[in-house]
């Protein structure tokens, strides 16, 4: 089976983006493009944690609700959440109401705050785990880098950051280019990755 499928314009794209209508825009404009913004990186790590055991379609459909519920994934604000916030979020039908995952986001915000104090930024830290080897198509669910990053995050006390979750985060945030070889977006992502200034460089 080919790794690509023809999009609405007849051009080849990664096969997975045909699984749901909302995937096409996400695939063409976000997935794999390098991100150096701490808030977006933190948001994606949180959303990947919420996705655990669910589909990305479910999370993507609720993304704006998650952003509203967690104040745009502002690390400082989320780190100050308490029991009352957990109760509020467990009643919020717009998000995934899973106590463990909600509490993990609050915990991870505190860990992210500590990490930023140590490293200068979340971006500078995660981009040290960038995959330098050429990749594609996306057949793997983990990598040497995602295993190492997952292990280090867990050591720091982060939760819901297993190697598969971390690898999906790395794919989405451009730390690896896993677009299929003949996907029309792969070359665009590669150009962006060449232009992207690595945090801490």
Secondary structure as UniProt FT lines:
FT   STRAND          4..6
FT   TURN            8..9
FT   STRAND          12..14
FT   HELIX           15..18
FT   HELIX           21..29
FT   TURN            30..32
FT   HELIX           38..51
FT   TURN            52..53
FT   HELIX           56..61
FT   HELIX           63..69
FT   HELIX           71..73
FT   HELIX           75..79
FT   HELIX           83..90
FT   TURN            93..94
FT   HELIX           99..119
FT   HELIX           122..126
FT   HELIX           127..129
FT   HELIX           144..155
FT   TURN            156..157
FT   HELIX           163..172
FT   TURN            173..174
FT   TURN            181..182
FT   HELIX           184..195
FT   TURN            199..200
//
